[in-house]
Structures are given as structure tokens and as C-alpha cells.
Amino acid sequence: MKTHQHYVPQFYLNNFTDSKGLLHIYDYKHNKYFTQIPRNVCYEKNLYETEWQDANPKLGKYVLPNNIEDIFCAYEGQFAELIKIIQKACIPQQNPRALILHTEEKKVMLTDEFKGGYMDDFFNMIKNINYTFYYAKSGEYITSNVPVCYGDDQTILGDNKSCLALALTSKVLVLFGNYKESVNYRNRMIIIKADMVDEFNRQMVRARAGQHMLIGSNESLIKRYVEE
């Protein structure tokens, strides 16, 4: 039985490791920096397991052990491959006007495994929302134990630019928004410079909702934001 059950998938964390396969982490609670492999962070033991109310040794301790974990694992390979496709498409040499995701990749994003009830509204919203991929020409994105960040689109001026941002890798961030300007760059790549990458990272640091660690590919990068 798998007991290390991640709330941030290992395949995702792998996109922020250094050349030795290590994550560089800042721990808010203990105010310390350390390195660790993806398997050993962002997990809880038996996170997705439910104990029987009246335990029966013949049935085991948990109801349908590893059932949820196995469902997640079945899709993680597909999502890992999807991020590789996005990473490959979001390089400066590619046609900047080209669509990043095509029909087959979108099917992976919009899997209906967990649909039903209130989730139907969520999936309908995602299908219609605008999303843009931001490639860091210089600099790197960081992430955290809560990878999705709510903030503002740093590439446009004016009000009403609220968005959700998720760094997919240290070089590619996807931004979701339904404000007027986002329509022009739906499903396309924008190359941004280090100063804008810094602003997205600062939004991540300022968010703090549920965060207890920052994660990146080198300590000096994270330390710069923590100590600002």
C-alpha cells in the first residue's frame, strides 16, 4: 500500500529541481532553507484514506485502500506528458502565434473522471476561460505547497485584470483570466523578461494562503524574495 500520498504531485515538483534532482525549499514555520527530493515533500501519510468506523481486521484498516491515490496516479502520467508538450511548444524559436494546446491535449486537461454535481459548473467554466502561457526569457518561476496563485496579470495596464496563475515549470507559467485583454492571447505564448517573472514570483510570496513553504531550483532565488 502506498502511504506517501502527495497533495502536490511529484511529477509537478520535478519541474523545479536543480541539476542534482533536488528542490530548494524555504520553510516559513521554522524560518530555514533546505534541499529535498520531490518524493519527500508536499505529502501526508495516508492522506486520501478513510478508516473503517468499526475496524474489522479481516477488512483491513481502510475503506478501499489506495483507491483515490490510484485514480490520481492513472492521470499523473498524462498530465506529466502534457506539461512536456507545453514546455516544448513554449520555446522562443517556435511560432509565437501558434496555438499551444490542440484538441487531444485539451481532453487531458478536461478529464471528466471527477465530474458530477457542483463539479459540472467548474468544468464548464474552465472550458470557456482564457489561458495564456508565459515563457520566462530570463529568470525562473518559483512555486509552493499551494501552487495556484490569485493575483493580477503583470503584462497589461489598467484595472480588472485579476487572474489565476500556475507555474508549470521553472520557465513556463499558465495564466487563467476572463478580462477583455486575455482574449487576444488565448492558448498562446508570451515571452516575458526577468522583471515580469519577478512580479509573478512576488505575487506567489505575498499570497501566503495555506502556504508553509516556497520551492524553486536554487536557494538564492527564493532567498531574494523572502528577504525583500
C-alpha positions in Angstrom: 0.0 0.0 0.0 1.3 3.5 -0.9 1.4 5.6 2.2 3.3 8.7 0.9 0.3 10.5 -0.7 1.1 13.8 -2.3 -1.2 16.8 -2.3 1.3 18.4 -4.8 2.2 15.7 -7.4 5.8 14.5 -7.7 5.8 14.9 -11.5 4.9 18.6 -11.0 7.7 19.2 -8.4 10.2 17.5 -10.7 9.9 20.6 -12.9 11.5 22.8 -10.2 14.6 20.6 -9.3 18.2 21.6 -9.8 20.7 19.6 -11.9 21.0 17.1 -9.0 17.3 16.4 -8.8 16.9 18.4 -5.6 14.3 21.0 -4.7 15.4 24.2 -2.8 12.9 25.0 -0.1 12.2 27.8 2.4 10.2 26.7 5.4 8.1 29.6 6.8 7.3 28.0 10.1 10.9 27.2 11.0 12.5 30.0 9.0 15.0 27.8 7.4 16.3 26.8 3.9 16.9 23.2 2.9 17.0 20.8 0.0 15.0 17.7 -0.6 13.9 15.3 -3.3 10.3 15.6 -4.6 9.1 12.4 -3.0 9.7 13.7 0.5 7.8 17.0 0.3 4.2 18.1 -0.1 2.7 14.8 1.1 0.9 13.4 4.1 0.8 9.7 5.2 -2.4 8.1 4.1 -3.9 11.5 3.1 -6.6 10.0 0.9 -7.5 7.0 3.1 -10.7 6.6 5.2 -10.6 4.3 8.2 -13.5 1.9 8.9 -15.6 3.2 11.8 -15.8 -0.2 13.3 -12.5 -1.7 12.4 -12.5 -5.3 11.3 -9.1 -7.0 10.9 -10.4 -9.1 8.0 -11.3 -6.0 6.1 -8.1 -4.1 6.8 -7.8 -0.6 8.4 -9.0 1.5 5.4 -12.0 1.5 3.2 -10.9 0.8 -0.4 -7.2 1.4 0.4 -5.3 3.4 -2.3 -8.5 3.8 -4.4 -8.2 7.6 -4.7 -4.4 7.5 -4.9 -4.6 5.0 -7.8 -7.1 7.2 -9.7 -4.7 10.2 -9.3 -1.7 8.1 -10.4 -3.6 6.9 -13.5 -3.8 10.6 -14.7 -0.5 11.9 -13.5 1.4 10.3 -16.4 -0.9 12.0 -18.8 -0.5 15.4 -17.1 3.3 15.0 -16.9 3.4 14.4 -20.7 1.1 17.4 -21.2 3.5 19.7 -19.4 6.3 18.3 -21.6 4.3 19.2 -24.7 3.6 22.7 -23.4 7.3 23.2 -22.4 8.4 22.1 -25.9 5.9 24.4 -27.6 6.7 27.4 -25.4 10.2 28.0 -26.7 11.3 31.2 -28.4 12.2 29.5 -31.6 8.6 28.4 -32.1 6.0 30.5 -34.0 4.7 32.9 -31.3 1.2 33.0 -33.0 0.8 29.2 -32.9 -1.7 27.5 -30.6 -0.1 25.8 -27.7 -2.7 23.2 -26.9 -4.7 21.2 -29.5 -7.8 19.0 -29.2 -6.1 15.9 -27.8 -4.2 17.8 -25.2 -7.3 19.7 -24.1 -9.0 16.3 -23.5 -6.4 15.5 -20.9 -7.0 18.9 -19.2 -10.7 18.4 -19.1 -10.9 14.8 -17.9 -14.4 14.1 -16.6 -13.3 11.4 -14.1 -14.4 13.6 -11.2 -17.5 15.3 -12.8 -20.9 15.3 -11.1 -22.9 17.8 -9.1 -21.2 21.1 -8.4 -18.1 20.0 -10.4 -20.1 20.3 -13.7 -20.2 24.1 -13.2 -16.4 24.1 -12.6 -15.6 22.2 -15.8 -17.9 24.4 -17.9 -16.1 27.4 -16.5 -12.7 26.0 -17.3 -13.7 25.2 -20.9 -14.6 28.8 -21.5 -11.9 30.6 -19.7 -9.0 32.2 -21.4 -5.5 30.9 -20.7 -2.1 32.1 -21.8 1.4 30.6 -21.4 4.2 32.9 -20.2 7.7 31.9 -21.1 10.5 33.3 -18.9 13.1 34.5 -21.3 15.4 35.2 -18.3 14.8 34.4 -14.7 12.9 31.5 -13.2 9.5 30.9 -11.7 9.1 29.5 -8.2 6.2 27.6 -6.7 5.0 26.5 -3.3 3.0 23.8 -1.5 -0.1 25.8 -2.8 1.0 26.2 -6.5 -2.1 28.2 -7.7 -1.8 31.9 -7.0 -4.5 34.6 -7.3 -3.3 38.0 -8.4 -3.0 40.4 -11.4 -1.8 39.9 -14.9 1.5 41.8 -14.8 1.8 42.1 -18.6 -1.1 44.6 -19.0 -2.0 48.0 -17.6 -5.3 49.1 -16.2 -7.9 47.6 -13.8 -9.9 44.4 -14.0 -7.0 42.1 -14.7 -7.5 39.5 -11.9 -6.3 36.1 -12.8 -5.1 32.7 -11.5 -1.5 31.8 -12.2 0.2 28.5 -12.0 3.9 28.0 -12.7 4.0 24.7 -14.7 7.8 24.6 -14.7 10.6 27.0 -13.7 10.4 28.5 -17.2 6.6 28.3 -18.1 3.6 29.8 -16.3 0.0 29.4 -17.3 -2.4 32.3 -16.5 -6.2 32.0 -16.4 -8.4 35.1 -16.8 -11.5 36.3 -18.5 -10.9 40.0 -18.7 -11.0 41.8 -22.1 -7.3 41.7 -23.0 -6.9 38.0 -22.2 -9.0 37.0 -25.3 -6.2 38.2 -27.6 -3.7 35.7 -26.2 -5.9 32.7 -25.6 -4.0 29.5 -25.9 -0.8 31.3 -27.0 2.6 32.0 -25.6 4.0 35.4 -24.5 7.7 35.8 -23.8 8.4 37.9 -20.8 11.6 39.3 -19.2 13.0 38.9 -15.8 11.3 41.9 -14.2 7.8 40.5 -15.0 8.9 37.0 -13.8 9.9 38.7 -10.6 6.4 40.2 -10.2 4.7 36.9 -10.7 7.0 35.3 -8.1 6.3 38.2 -5.7 2.6 37.5 -6.0 3.3 33.9 -5.1 5.2 35.1 -2.0 2.5 37.6 -1.0 -0.3 35.1 -1.4 0.6 33.1 1.7 -2.9 31.5 1.9 -2.2 28.0 3.1 1.5 28.3 2.3 4.1 26.9 4.5 7.0 26.6 2.0 8.4 28.1 -1.1 10.0 25.9 -3.7 12.5 26.6 -6.5 15.6 25.3 -8.3 18.1 27.4 -6.2 18.3 28.9 -2.8 19.5 32.3 -3.7 16.4 32.9 -5.9 14.0 32.1 -3.1 16.0 34.0 -0.5 15.8 37.1 -2.6 12.0 37.1 -2.4 11.8 36.1 1.2 14.2 38.8 2.4 12.8 41.7 0.3 
